[in-house]
Amino acid sequence: MGASSPVQPKRRGLFVSIGLNVVLLLLVCGLALYAFMLNVDLGDVKRQLSKEIETRQQTERYLIETRNQLTESLREIEQLKAQLAYKETDAQAAAVAAKPALPVVVGFRSSMLGKGLVAVIENTSDRYLAVILAVRNPTLSTARRFKLELEPKSSTDFGHLEGWQFSSGDEVGLFNDEFGALKITVP
């Protein structure tokens, strides 16, 4: 029995050594597998990142092309606006030249009942006139429109009781479709 006892510790040491080697081998295999999985994940992340970079570059190119198209369109719009404004002024000038002058005289007097001025609008024609009175105060940035019926060969007072208190610098316009516009500034 004495001889078997030294063999048993050697066997036990051998089994422990083999067991530790197996555990170490499994641990190394596990670490290698984990490193492989990390490498695969890193490759996936790199591919996604390169796709995102490519998509971003395509988007930036598209934005640049769209900006260029927008700038070109804005230039065309400005050119068309300029042409339209030129043609409108020509058409307006031709229309104004073709229409006779509005047979109305406008004067101003001090208001007897309140502050400001009163417009005295005189129809010098032999017919009834329907006119639009447009007034604007550039200082206060206010504007209004009124419709007036003017009897033939008569004058009409228009002041704060009718809806507008005139003051020096007000811009006044009288409009009728059959006649050219009459525009004046209150003295």
Secondary structure, DSSP 8 states (H G I E B T S, - for coil): -TTHHHHHHHHHHHHHHHHHHHHHHHHHHHHHHHHHHHHHHHHHHHHHHHHHHHHHHHHHHHHHHHHHHHHHHHHHHHHHHHHHHHHHHHHHHHHHHHS----EEEEEEE-SSSSSEEEEEEE-SSS-EEEEEEEEETTTTEEEEEEEEE-TTEEEEESTTTT--B-TT-EEEEEETTEEEEEEE--
